[in-house]
Amino acid sequence: RGAVVAYVLRKDFVNVLDKFYMLQLPIAAKLKRLLPPLIRTIDFALEWCNIASGALLASQGDRANGFHIVISGRFRVVRHNRLENSDDEQANGNLIDRSNSAPDEHKTKEWEVLGEYGHGQSIGEVEVLTAARRSSSLIAVRDSETARIPRTLFEMLLLLNPAIMVKLSRIVAQRVLESKNRDVLVGSVSAPTSLRASEFNADYKTITILPT
C-alpha cells in the first residue's frame, strides 16, 4: 500500500541538531537499534588513530597486537638492518686499508626504505596472522588517520566469517610475490636504482607541483 515519506535535506538536519542538541541522543539510540549486532561490536572495538607527520605508527620489534587500515595520509616502511661487521671494522680500522678497494654498490644499508602505504590499504596483518613482531617501522609521511583493528576483534571476525581468511591469504600471497619480484629487480646488475622507488610511488591520491 502507499506510504507518506518526509524528506529532510542533510544541511537542514544538521542545522536542527545544532540548534536542538537534546535530540542527538534519542536519534543515536534509534539508529543504534537499526544496526546489526556485529556492526555495533566492530564500531565499539575499532580504535581511531591520528598520527602527526613524522611520527611513528609502529616500531620495528614491537608486538603485533593489531593492524591498521589507512583512512587518510601516507606511511613509509623503513627497516633497520643490523650490520654485524661494522663494529669489527671500526675496532680494526688501522689494519684495514680500503683506499684502493672498489666501492660496493650492493652493500646493505643500515636503514632501508621498503615501500609506502596509502589510502585504503591495510598495514600489519601479516604479523598479526603469524603472531610475530613487527619486521619494520612505519613512519607517517604526512598527517594521517587510521582505523586500528585489535587482534581479538580480528580473530572474532575470522571465526564468524571464514571467507575473510581466504581474501586475506590472497592479499598476503600477492605482497610476498611483489616483495620477491622487487628483490630480484634490485639485485640485478642491469636494473636501475630508481626502479625500486617508482614501484611504491604509483598509487598517490594527490600530488603537489612546486614552482622552481
C-alpha positions in Angstrom: 0.0 0.0 0.0 1.0 3.6 -0.3 3.1 5.5 2.2 4.0 9.1 3.1 7.7 9.8 3.4 9.2 13.0 4.8 12.4 14.1 3.1 14.8 16.3 5.0 17.9 17.7 3.5 21.2 16.8 5.2 22.0 20.5 5.6 18.7 21.2 7.3 19.0 18.1 9.5 22.5 19.2 10.8 21.1 22.7 11.5 18.3 21.2 13.6 20.7 19.1 15.6 22.9 22.0 16.2 20.0 24.1 17.4 18.3 21.4 19.4 21.2 19.3 20.7 18.9 17.3 23.1 17.7 15.4 20.0 21.1 13.9 19.3 20.9 11.1 21.9 17.4 9.9 21.0 18.3 9.8 17.3 21.6 8.0 18.0 19.7 5.4 20.1 17.2 4.9 17.3 19.9 4.4 14.7 21.8 2.1 17.0 18.9 -0.3 17.2 18.8 -0.5 13.4 22.4 -1.7 13.1 23.2 -5.4 13.3 25.0 -6.6 16.5 28.2 -7.4 14.5 28.4 -3.8 13.2 27.9 -2.4 16.7 30.7 -4.7 18.1 33.1 -3.6 15.3 32.3 0.0 15.9 32.9 -0.4 19.6 36.2 -2.2 19.2 37.7 -0.1 16.4 40.3 2.5 17.5 40.7 5.7 15.5 44.3 6.8 15.5 45.6 10.3 14.4 49.3 10.3 13.6 51.2 13.5 13.0 53.6 13.9 10.2 57.0 12.3 11.1 55.6 10.3 14.0 55.9 6.6 14.4 52.9 4.3 13.9 54.8 1.2 14.9 58.4 0.4 15.6 60.5 -2.5 14.4 60.4 -5.3 17.0 57.1 -4.3 18.6 54.5 -6.9 19.3 51.8 -7.1 16.6 48.6 -6.9 18.7 46.5 -5.4 15.8 46.7 -4.0 12.3 45.7 -0.7 10.7 43.7 0.5 7.8 44.8 3.8 6.3 41.8 6.3 6.2 43.9 9.3 5.1 47.5 10.2 4.8 50.5 8.0 3.9 53.1 5.9 5.7 56.6 4.9 4.8 58.0 1.4 5.7 61.6 1.6 7.0 63.7 -1.4 8.1 66.8 -1.2 10.3 69.5 -3.6 9.1 71.9 -4.6 11.9 75.3 -4.6 10.4 77.2 -7.2 12.3 80.6 -6.5 10.8 80.5 -2.7 11.4 81.9 -3.0 14.9 84.8 -5.2 13.9 85.8 -2.9 11.1 85.8 0.1 13.4 87.8 -1.8 16.0 90.4 -2.9 13.5 90.3 0.2 11.3 94.0 0.7 11.5 94.5 -2.8 10.0 92.1 -2.4 7.1 93.2 -0.4 4.0 90.2 0.4 1.8 91.9 3.2 -0.2 92.3 1.1 -3.3 89.2 -1.0 -2.9 86.3 -0.5 -5.3 83.0 0.8 -3.7 80.5 -1.9 -3.0 77.3 -0.8 -4.7 75.2 -3.6 -3.3 76.4 -3.3 0.3 73.4 -3.5 2.7 72.4 -0.1 4.1 71.8 0.4 7.8 68.3 2.0 7.0 66.3 0.7 4.1 63.0 2.1 2.7 60.8 -0.9 1.7 57.7 0.9 0.5 54.7 3.1 1.3 51.1 2.6 2.3 48.3 4.9 1.2 44.6 5.4 1.5 42.5 2.2 1.8 45.5 -0.1 2.4 46.0 -2.4 5.4 49.1 -2.5 7.4 50.5 -5.2 9.7 48.0 -8.1 9.0 50.8 -10.5 8.2 52.4 -10.1 11.6 49.0 -10.5 13.3 48.4 -13.7 11.4 51.8 -15.2 12.3 51.9 -13.7 15.8 55.3 -12.3 15.0 56.9 -9.0 16.0 57.0 -6.0 13.6 59.6 -6.6 10.9 59.9 -2.9 10.1 59.0 0.6 11.3 56.1 2.7 10.0 56.6 6.5 9.8 53.8 8.9 8.8 54.9 10.9 5.7 52.1 13.4 6.4 49.3 13.9 8.9 47.4 10.6 8.8 44.4 8.8 10.2 44.0 5.0 10.6 41.4 2.6 12.0 43.1 0.1 14.2 41.6 -3.4 14.4 42.8 -5.2 17.6 43.9 -8.9 17.4 40.9 -10.0 19.4 38.4 -8.3 17.1 40.2 -9.7 14.1 40.1 -13.3 15.4 36.4 -12.9 16.2 35.7 -11.8 12.7 37.6 -14.8 11.3 35.5 -17.2 13.3 32.3 -15.6 12.3 33.2 -15.2 8.6 35.9 -17.7 7.4 35.7 -16.2 3.9 37.8 -13.3 5.3 40.8 -15.6 5.7 40.6 -16.6 2.0 40.7 -13.0 0.9 43.4 -12.1 3.4 45.5 -15.0 2.2 45.4 -13.7 -1.3 46.5 -10.3 -0.2 49.4 -11.8 1.8 50.4 -14.0 -1.1 50.3 -11.1 -3.5 52.6 -9.0 -1.2 55.0 -11.8 -0.8 55.2 -12.2 -4.6 55.7 -8.5 -5.1 58.4 -8.5 -2.5 60.3 -11.3 -4.2 60.0 -9.6 -7.6 61.3 -6.4 -6.1 64.3 -8.1 -4.6 65.1 -9.8 -7.9 65.0 -6.5 -9.8 67.0 -4.6 -7.2 69.6 -7.4 -7.0 70.0 -7.4 -10.8 73.1 -5.6 -12.2 71.2 -4.3 -15.1 68.3 -2.9 -13.0 68.4 0.9 -12.5 68.5 2.0 -8.8 65.5 4.3 -9.4 63.3 1.3 -10.2 62.6 0.4 -6.6 61.4 3.9 -5.7 59.0 4.0 -8.6 57.3 0.8 -7.5 55.7 2.1 -4.4 55.1 5.7 -5.7 52.4 4.6 -8.2 49.3 4.9 -6.0 49.3 8.5 -4.9 45.9 10.2 -4.4 47.2 13.8 -4.6 50.4 15.5 -5.8 51.9 18.9 -5.3 53.7 20.9 -8.1 56.2 23.4 -6.7 57.5 26.2 -8.9 61.2 26.4 -9.4 
